Amino acid sequence: MYMMMGMTYEQYWHSNHDVYRFYRKAWKARREEENKRDWLLGAYFYNAVGTAIGNAFRKKGARVQNYVEEPWPIFPLSKEEAEAKEQKELERMDEQLHAWAERMKAQEERLNASTGSTDNRDNSGREQGDESDLKPGELAE
């Protein structure tokens, strides 16, 4: 058994007994690492097959699913990496919000053009984008 773990014949018969413990500990660590690697491979495979099947059987007009764009992290992110990732996510959300607002504005303009009405909403004398007198966390009406 110990020779299967990597010990030589000489080490097995003529070493200190502490060597057995170290080989056993190293062997268990390698098996644990292989087990985690195999599990991760299975998780990636499951994700890939799920994405492919989901796209093959998606309903008409449903959004296409994409395979993961970057590997799943196996080590915790450093503080700088976590902050950079959070900043990137905030920028992406900001872009989506602006795109949504533009779509809503265009939709409202099309609706107003088709009905022939002009919508002059009274915002209590506030100019659009004028939020200087709002407190933090307060929404403009």
Summary of the structure (lengths in Angstrom):
residues: 141
radius of gyration: 30.3
end to end distance: 75.3
largest distance: 98.0
contacts: 234
relative contact order: 0.04
helix: 58%
strand: 0%
